[in-house]
Amino acid sequence: MSDRSNLAASIDGAPLADEEARDLWTRFSRYMDEHRGDTAGFARENGYVSVTPTFERGRALLVVRTTEAPPEKPAQRPGGEKPAQRPGGEKPAQRPGGEKPAQRPGGEKPAPRPGGEKPAPRRGGSGKPARGRRRR
């Protein structure tokens, strides 16, 4: 048996001791059994802003926030450039006609190809040599 518990928890980034983490997970699990998917309700009931179950380093981790999370920084683009701001907070342009792309009825997947074969690779698009034998 391992010395380390498979359940962990943190409150505002500070890890809890194994016994406290197990107790929090036990209360969280009981609540979720009665209120399926209502993590916000568990947080409210216990005085937290948010509770998020996740998985990290081979352990189930319950991430608890008692204050609003700091705003996330936007991902940096290559070269350190920041994304351009739209003047006046404009929304992105819509598609011509303002329509959404057509969806398949009932969200169905496309029918399989005859014979179950994959399509042939395209030629000359990537500039990379084809895998397999090299040509001489």
C-alpha positions in Angstrom: 0.0 0.0 0.0 1.2 3.5 -0.8 1.9 6.1 1.9 0.2 8.7 -0.4 -3.6 9.0 -0.7 -5.2 8.9 -4.1 -7.4 11.8 -3.1 -6.1 15.3 -2.7 -7.6 18.7 -2.3 -6.5 22.3 -2.3 -8.1 25.5 -1.0 -7.0 28.7 -2.8 -3.9 26.8 -4.0 -2.9 25.5 -0.6 -2.9 21.7 -0.4 -4.9 20.1 2.4 -3.5 17.3 4.6 -4.5 13.8 3.5 -7.1 13.4 6.3 -8.7 16.8 5.5 -8.7 16.1 1.8 -10.5 12.7 2.4 -13.1 14.4 4.6 -13.8 17.1 1.9 -14.0 14.4 -0.8 -16.4 12.4 1.3 -18.7 15.4 1.8 -18.4 16.3 -1.8 -19.2 12.8 -3.0 -22.3 12.5 -0.7 -23.6 15.9 -2.0 -23.0 14.9 -5.6 -24.8 11.6 -5.1 -27.9 13.6 -4.1 -27.4 16.5 -6.5 -25.8 15.1 -9.6 -23.5 17.6 -11.4 -24.3 20.5 -9.0 -20.7 21.5 -8.0 -21.9 25.1 -7.7 -24.5 24.1 -5.1 -21.9 22.3 -3.1 -19.7 25.3 -3.2 -22.5 27.7 -2.2 -23.6 25.4 0.7 -20.0 25.3 2.0 -19.2 29.0 1.6 -16.9 28.5 -1.4 -16.9 30.4 -4.7 -16.2 27.3 -6.7 -15.3 23.6 -6.4 -13.7 21.7 -9.4 -12.8 18.0 -9.4 -9.8 17.2 -11.6 -7.0 14.7 -11.9 -3.4 15.6 -11.4 -0.2 13.5 -10.9 -2.1 10.3 -10.6 -4.5 11.7 -7.9 -8.0 12.9 -7.9 -7.8 16.6 -6.9 -10.6 18.8 -5.6 -9.8 22.4 -6.3 -11.6 24.8 -4.0 -11.7 28.6 -4.4 -12.9 30.8 -1.6 -12.3 34.0 -3.5 -12.8 35.0 -7.2 -10.1 33.4 -9.3 -7.7 36.0 -10.7 -8.3 36.7 -14.4 -6.5 34.4 -16.7 -3.8 35.9 -18.8 -4.3 35.5 -22.6 -1.9 33.1 -24.2 1.1 34.8 -25.8 1.6 34.6 -29.5 4.9 33.6 -31.0 7.2 36.6 -30.9 5.6 38.0 -27.7 2.9 39.9 -29.6 -0.3 40.7 -27.8 -3.6 40.1 -29.6 -4.9 43.3 -31.2 -7.8 44.9 -29.3 -10.9 45.8 -31.3 -11.8 49.5 -31.2 -14.8 50.2 -29.0 -15.1 46.5 -28.0 -16.7 45.5 -31.3 -17.9 42.0 -31.8 -16.2 39.8 -34.5 -17.8 40.0 -38.0 -20.5 37.5 -38.7 -20.7 35.1 -41.6 -22.2 36.5 -44.8 -26.0 36.4 -44.4 -25.5 36.1 -40.6 -26.1 32.3 -40.7 -24.6 29.5 -38.8 -22.9 26.7 -40.7 -25.4 23.9 -41.7 -25.5 21.0 -39.4 -26.3 17.4 -40.1 -29.8 16.3 -39.1 -29.7 14.9 -35.5 -26.0 15.6 -35.3 -25.2 12.4 -37.3 -21.7 11.5 -38.4 -21.0 11.1 -42.1 -21.6 7.7 -43.6 -18.5 5.4 -43.8 -16.7 5.2 -47.1 -17.3 2.1 -49.3 -14.9 -0.6 -48.2 -14.1 1.2 -45.0 -11.0 2.8 -46.6 -9.4 6.1 -45.6 -9.1 8.8 -48.3 -5.8 8.9 -50.2 -3.4 11.5 -48.9 -3.2 14.8 -50.8 -0.2 15.6 -52.9 2.2 18.5 -52.7 0.4 20.5 -50.0 2.7 20.4 -46.9 6.2 20.5 -48.6 7.3 17.6 -46.3 8.6 14.4 -47.8 6.2 11.5 -47.7 6.7 8.9 -45.0 8.0 5.5 -45.9 10.6 4.7 -48.6 12.5 7.6 -50.0 12.6 8.1 -53.7 15.9 8.3 -55.5 
